[in-house]
Amino acid sequence: MRPIQSRSASLWLLAAAVYLAAEGVTALAFPGYSYATNYISDLGVPDVGLFQGRTMDSPLHVVMNVAFVAHGILFAAAAVLTARSDVWRAGVRRWFVGLALVHAVGIILVGLFPGSQTNASNGLIVFHVLGAAMAIIAGNAAVIVAGVTLLRRGPRWLGTTSIALGVVGLVNLVMLLVDSNSTAVDLLPDGVWERLAVYAILAWELLVGTVTLATRRGRSAVRA
């Protein structure tokens, strides 16, 4: 059996599609929203006004927050289905599923506790910050772990690319923290660093989903 099967591949694709579609629609409705300077989670803020120097005005905040939660559920479901393949080593399987569940819980927290002035005032923003860290770190780590298995039992180039994407995502998270907390370093706007960290996970979902389904269709055509 292959590490990633058609059912899980479809869920990976759906997870990325839901996230990106909601982000695009919500950003269009947000006056003056910038993919470079705004954080992704700004799209889920229900408040209108200034927060941390950024203007918040997301009429479709519910759409983005629902997408955060949906992505978490789909990511967890896809990971569990993926790990059912018998090619996974027991230890690697546990790490992959565990990291995927941490990512899922994290991004669900992001959706349930927006990064708003209201939550900053009542102390609930800690759940937003914790959730974002869990989602980005565990999501990229899960991609790296999946890449290790793909190196052994899947296309080696896909395994190598998976590991590279996960590393790129984690490096960009580090750069976001360094750049945003230093007056000496100002290489890219915060929104760019954050998106590179998050989009590495989405890119992996799209890649493995597309490659898996395309390979399956190719084999079916050959047998026919």
C-alpha positions as CSV (number, residue, x, y, z in Angstrom):
1,M,0.0,0.0,0.0
2,R,1.1,3.6,-0.6
3,P,1.6,6.0,2.4
4,I,-1.2,8.3,1.1
5,Q,-4.3,6.9,-0.4
6,S,-7.1,8.4,-2.5
7,R,-9.5,9.1,0.3
8,S,-7.0,10.9,2.4
9,A,-5.6,12.7,-0.7
10,S,-9.1,14.1,-1.3
11,L,-9.3,15.4,2.2
12,W,-5.9,17.0,2.0
13,L,-7.0,18.8,-1.1
14,L,-10.3,19.8,0.4
15,A,-8.6,21.2,3.6
16,A,-6.3,23.5,1.5
17,A,-9.2,24.5,-0.8
18,V,-11.5,25.5,2.1
19,Y,-8.7,27.5,3.8
20,L,-7.6,29.4,0.6
21,A,-11.1,30.0,-0.7
22,A,-12.2,31.4,2.7
23,E,-9.1,33.6,2.9
24,G,-9.6,35.0,-0.5
25,V,-13.3,35.8,-0.1
26,T,-12.8,37.3,3.3
27,A,-9.8,39.4,2.3
28,L,-11.8,40.9,-0.6
29,A,-14.5,42.0,1.8
30,F,-12.0,43.5,4.2
31,P,-11.4,47.2,3.2
32,G,-7.6,47.8,2.6
33,Y,-6.6,44.3,3.6
34,S,-2.9,43.6,2.8
35,Y,-1.5,40.1,2.3
36,A,1.9,41.6,3.1
37,T,1.2,43.5,6.3
38,N,-1.9,41.9,7.8
39,Y,-1.9,38.6,9.6
40,I,-4.1,35.9,8.2
41,S,-6.1,35.7,11.5
42,D,-6.9,39.4,11.1
43,L,-9.6,38.2,8.7
44,G,-11.3,36.4,11.6
45,V,-11.5,39.4,14.0
46,P,-15.0,40.6,14.7
47,D,-14.0,43.9,16.1
48,V,-13.7,47.1,14.0
49,G,-10.9,49.5,14.9
50,L,-7.2,49.5,15.5
51,F,-5.3,46.6,17.1
52,Q,-1.5,46.5,17.4
53,G,-1.3,49.2,14.8
54,R,-3.4,47.4,12.2
55,T,-7.0,48.4,11.1
56,M,-9.5,45.6,11.8
57,D,-12.7,45.5,9.7
58,S,-13.6,42.0,8.5
59,P,-17.3,41.8,7.6
60,L,-17.0,38.1,6.8
61,H,-15.0,37.2,9.9
62,V,-17.3,34.2,10.6
63,V,-16.4,32.7,7.2
64,M,-12.7,32.8,8.1
65,N,-13.1,31.4,11.6
66,V,-15.3,28.6,10.3
67,A,-12.6,27.8,7.7
68,F,-10.0,27.6,10.5
69,V,-12.1,25.1,12.4
70,A,-12.9,23.2,9.2
71,H,-9.3,23.0,8.2
72,G,-8.4,21.6,11.6
73,I,-11.0,18.9,11.4
74,L,-10.1,18.0,7.8
75,F,-6.4,17.9,8.5
76,A,-6.9,15.6,11.5
77,A,-9.2,13.3,9.5
78,A,-6.8,13.1,6.5
79,A,-3.9,12.4,8.8
80,V,-5.7,9.5,10.6
81,L,-6.7,8.0,7.2
82,T,-3.2,8.4,5.9
83,A,-1.6,6.7,8.9
84,R,-3.8,3.7,8.4
85,S,-1.6,2.6,5.6
86,D,0.5,-0.4,6.6
87,V,3.8,1.1,5.3
88,W,4.2,3.4,8.2
89,R,6.5,2.4,11.0
90,A,4.7,2.4,14.3
91,G,6.9,5.2,15.9
92,V,6.7,7.4,12.9
93,R,2.9,6.9,12.6
94,R,2.4,8.0,16.2
95,W,4.5,11.1,15.7
96,F,2.6,12.0,12.5
97,V,-0.8,11.6,13.9
98,G,0.1,13.3,17.2
99,L,1.5,16.3,15.4
100,A,-1.5,16.4,13.0
101,L,-3.8,16.5,16.0
102,V,-1.8,19.2,17.7
103,H,-2.0,21.2,14.5
104,A,-5.8,20.6,14.3
105,V,-6.4,21.7,17.9
106,G,-4.2,24.8,17.3
107,I,-5.9,26.1,14.3
108,I,-9.3,25.4,15.9
109,L,-8.2,27.6,18.8
110,V,-7.3,30.3,16.3
111,G,-10.8,30.2,14.9
112,L,-12.5,30.1,18.3
113,F,-10.4,32.9,19.9
114,P,-9.7,35.6,17.3
115,G,-6.7,37.9,17.8
116,S,-8.8,40.9,18.7
117,Q,-8.6,43.9,21.1
118,T,-11.5,42.4,23.0
119,N,-9.7,39.1,23.6
120,A,-6.5,41.0,24.4
121,S,-8.4,42.9,27.1
122,N,-10.1,39.9,28.6
123,G,-7.0,37.6,28.5
124,L,-8.4,35.1,26.0
125,I,-5.9,36.1,23.4
126,V,-3.4,33.7,25.0
127,F,-5.4,30.9,23.4
128,H,-5.1,32.5,20.0
129,V,-1.4,32.9,20.3
130,L,-1.0,29.4,21.7
131,G,-3.2,28.0,18.9
132,A,-1.3,29.8,16.2
133,A,2.0,28.4,17.5
134,M,0.6,24.9,17.8
135,A,-0.8,25.0,14.2
136,I,2.3,26.3,12.5
137,I,4.9,24.3,14.4
138,A,3.1,21.0,14.6
139,G,1.7,21.4,11.0
140,N,5.1,21.8,9.5
141,A,6.6,19.1,11.7
142,A,3.9,16.7,10.5
143,V,4.8,17.5,6.9
144,I,8.5,16.7,7.7
145,V,7.5,13.4,9.3
146,A,5.3,12.5,6.4
147,G,8.3,13.3,4.1
148,V,10.4,10.7,6.0
149,T,7.9,8.0,5.2
150,L,7.6,9.1,1.6
151,L,11.4,8.8,1.2
152,R,11.1,5.1,2.2
153,R,7.9,4.0,0.5
154,G,6.6,6.8,-1.8
155,P,8.2,8.8,-4.6
156,R,11.6,9.9,-3.2
157,W,11.2,13.4,-4.8
158,L,7.9,13.8,-3.0
159,G,9.5,12.8,0.3
160,T,12.4,15.3,-0.3
161,T,10.0,18.1,-1.3
162,S,7.8,17.4,1.8
163,I,10.8,17.7,4.1
164,A,11.9,20.8,2.4
165,L,8.5,22.4,2.7
166,G,8.3,21.6,6.4
167,V,11.7,23.1,7.0
168,V,10.9,26.2,5.0
169,G,7.7,26.7,7.0
170,L,9.6,26.4,10.3
171,V,12.4,28.7,9.2
172,N,9.9,31.4,8.1
173,L,8.2,31.1,11.5
174,V,11.5,31.8,13.2
175,M,12.1,34.7,10.8
176,L,8.6,36.1,11.7
177,L,9.5,36.1,15.4
178,V,13.0,37.6,14.8
179,D,11.8,40.3,12.4
180,S,8.7,41.3,14.4
181,N,10.6,41.6,17.7
182,S,13.8,43.3,16.5
183,T,14.5,46.8,15.5
184,A,17.7,45.7,13.8
185,V,16.1,43.2,11.5
186,D,13.4,44.3,9.0
187,L,13.7,42.1,5.9
188,L,10.0,41.4,5.0
189,P,6.6,42.5,6.4
190,D,5.2,40.3,9.1
191,G,2.3,39.1,6.8
192,V,4.8,37.7,4.3
193,W,6.8,35.7,6.9
194,E,3.5,34.3,8.4
195,R,2.1,33.3,5.0
196,L,5.3,31.5,4.0
197,A,5.1,29.6,7.3
198,V,1.5,28.7,6.8
199,Y,1.4,28.2,3.1
200,A,4.2,25.6,3.3
201,I,1.6,23.4,5.0
202,L,-1.1,24.2,2.4
203,A,1.3,23.7,-0.4
204,W,2.1,20.2,0.9
205,E,-1.6,19.3,1.1
206,L,-2.2,20.4,-2.5
207,L,1.0,18.6,-3.6
208,V,0.4,15.2,-2.0
209,G,-3.3,15.3,-2.8
210,T,-2.7,16.1,-6.5
211,V,0.2,13.7,-7.0
212,T,-1.7,10.8,-5.3
213,L,-4.9,11.2,-7.3
214,A,-3.0,11.8,-10.6
215,T,-0.9,8.6,-10.0
216,R,-4.0,6.6,-9.1
217,R,-5.8,7.8,-12.3
218,G,-2.7,7.0,-14.4
219,R,-2.6,3.4,-13.1
220,S,-6.3,2.9,-13.7
221,A,-5.8,4.1,-17.3
222,V,-2.9,1.7,-17.8
223,R,-5.0,-1.2,-16.4
224,A,-7.9,-0.2,-18.7
